[in-house]
Amino acid sequence: MSETAERFRRVSTRFGQRVAEVPEDAWDRPAPCEGWVARDVVRHMVVWMPAFMAASGGPALPAGPRVEQDPAGAWAALSGGLQAILDDPEQSAKEITHPQAGTHTLENAIGMFHLGDILVHTWDLARAMGLDESLDPDEVSGMLIGLQPIDEVLRSSGHWSRTRTGSAD
């Protein structure tokens, strides 16, 4: 199993744990991302990650239940589909080309674009629910090192900002 597959398993499992801890009546609590509620944190990933794959000519990811009805089931389907790609050396080595992100193997694309988003949104969901906000320190360190050279680009894109709580949106 590749390092990316192991990292993804750790990070996505942690996010799944936070999702499972959300009380059924708490999905509409505000999240740190301005204008979002807890359910939107899950919806964001369940929508954009398959769209990224589709735009890249990548494999279709399994469709789970709708986030509105079953956020945990929607996350489990997406996470399981991505993990299955990473666990298959032949599949993970296939190249995809995204119009804005360029050409990458599936393994590198998931590691580069999806893994960090899951990590950040684990904190967002935990903060929204008052749950354990701790994150994998190795992943946080690696993400910080990887993002420092493009800090200004990210901030100027409007996708990332510093909020009162210090969360990266």
C-alpha positions in Angstrom: 0.0 0.0 0.0 1.3 3.4 -0.9 2.1 6.2 1.6 -0.7 8.3 0.1 -3.2 5.5 0.6 -2.1 5.2 4.3 -2.3 9.0 4.8 -5.7 9.2 3.1 -7.0 6.3 5.3 -5.8 8.1 8.5 -7.2 11.5 7.5 -10.5 10.4 6.0 -11.1 8.0 9.0 -10.6 11.0 11.4 -13.1 13.1 9.4 -15.5 10.1 9.3 -15.2 9.9 13.1 -16.1 13.6 13.5 -19.1 13.1 11.1 -20.3 10.1 13.2 -20.2 12.2 16.3 -22.5 14.9 15.0 -25.9 14.6 16.7 -28.8 14.2 14.2 -30.3 17.5 15.2 -27.0 19.5 15.0 -26.3 19.4 11.3 -27.6 23.0 10.9 -25.2 24.5 13.4 -22.9 27.2 12.0 -19.5 26.1 10.8 -16.4 28.3 10.9 -16.6 28.8 7.1 -18.7 31.9 6.6 -22.2 31.1 5.6 -21.8 27.3 6.1 -23.5 25.0 8.5 -22.0 21.6 9.5 -23.9 19.8 6.8 -22.3 22.1 4.2 -18.8 20.9 5.3 -19.7 17.4 4.2 -21.6 18.6 1.1 -18.7 20.6 -0.1 -16.4 17.5 -0.3 -19.2 15.2 -1.6 -19.8 17.6 -4.4 -16.4 19.0 -5.5 -14.3 15.8 -5.3 -16.4 13.8 -7.8 -16.7 17.0 -9.9 -12.9 17.2 -9.9 -12.6 13.6 -11.1 -15.2 14.1 -13.8 -13.5 17.3 -15.1 -10.2 15.4 -15.2 -11.5 12.4 -17.1 -11.0 10.3 -13.9 -13.2 7.4 -12.7 -16.7 8.0 -11.5 -16.9 7.8 -7.8 -19.7 5.8 -6.1 -22.8 7.8 -5.5 -23.9 7.6 -1.9 -27.0 8.9 -0.2 -27.8 12.6 -0.4 -26.0 14.7 2.2 -29.4 16.2 3.2 -30.7 12.7 4.3 -27.5 11.0 5.4 -24.3 13.0 5.7 -22.4 10.1 7.2 -23.4 7.7 4.5 -22.6 10.3 1.8 -19.1 10.7 3.3 -18.6 7.0 3.7 -19.4 6.4 0.0 -17.1 9.1 -1.2 -14.2 8.2 1.1 -14.6 4.5 0.3 -14.4 5.2 -3.5 -11.3 7.4 -3.2 -9.7 4.8 -0.9 -10.4 2.0 -3.4 -8.6 4.0 -6.1 -5.6 4.5 -3.8 -5.6 0.8 -2.7 -5.4 -0.4 -6.3 -1.8 0.2 -7.7 -3.0 0.0 -11.3 -5.8 2.4 -10.8 -3.9 4.9 -8.7 -1.1 5.1 -11.3 -3.5 6.2 -14.1 -3.1 9.8 -15.2 -5.8 12.4 -15.3 -5.7 15.9 -16.6 -7.7 18.6 -15.0 -8.2 21.9 -17.0 -6.9 24.1 -14.1 -4.7 21.6 -12.2 -2.8 19.9 -15.0 -1.8 16.2 -15.3 -1.3 14.0 -12.3 -1.6 10.3 -11.4 -4.8 9.6 -9.5 -2.7 8.9 -6.4 -0.9 12.3 -6.7 -4.1 14.2 -7.4 -5.9 12.7 -4.4 -2.9 13.4 -2.2 -2.4 16.9 -3.5 -6.0 18.2 -3.8 -8.3 16.1 -1.7 -6.3 15.1 1.4 -5.6 18.6 2.6 -9.2 19.6 2.1 -10.3 16.7 4.3 -7.8 17.6 6.9 -8.9 21.3 7.1 -12.6 20.4 7.1 -12.1 17.9 9.9 -11.2 20.9 12.1 -14.1 22.9 10.7 -16.6 20.2 11.6 -15.1 19.6 15.0 -15.2 23.3 15.8 -18.8 23.6 14.7 -19.8 20.7 17.0 -17.5 21.4 19.9 -15.7 18.1 19.3 -12.0 17.2 19.6 -10.3 19.5 17.1 -6.9 17.8 17.1 -5.5 16.9 13.8 -2.7 14.5 12.7 0.4 16.6 13.5 2.5 15.1 10.6 -0.3 16.0 8.1 -0.6 19.6 9.5 3.2 20.1 9.4 3.4 18.7 5.8 0.5 20.9 4.7 2.0 24.0 6.2 5.3 23.4 4.5 3.6 22.6 1.2 1.4 25.7 1.3 3.9 28.3 2.4 5.3 28.9 -1.1 1.8 29.6 -2.5 0.4 31.5 0.5 -0.3 34.8 -1.3 -1.8 33.0 -4.3 -4.2 31.1 -2.1 -5.1 34.2 -0.1 -5.7 36.3 -3.2 -7.9 33.5 -4.8 -10.7 34.2 -2.3 -10.9 30.5 -1.4 -8.7 30.8 1.7 -8.9 33.4 4.4 -8.1 33.9 8.0 -11.2 34.1 10.1 -11.6 35.2 13.7 -11.0 31.6 14.8 -7.9 31.2 12.6 -9.5 28.6 10.3 -8.5 28.3 6.7 -11.7 28.3 4.6 
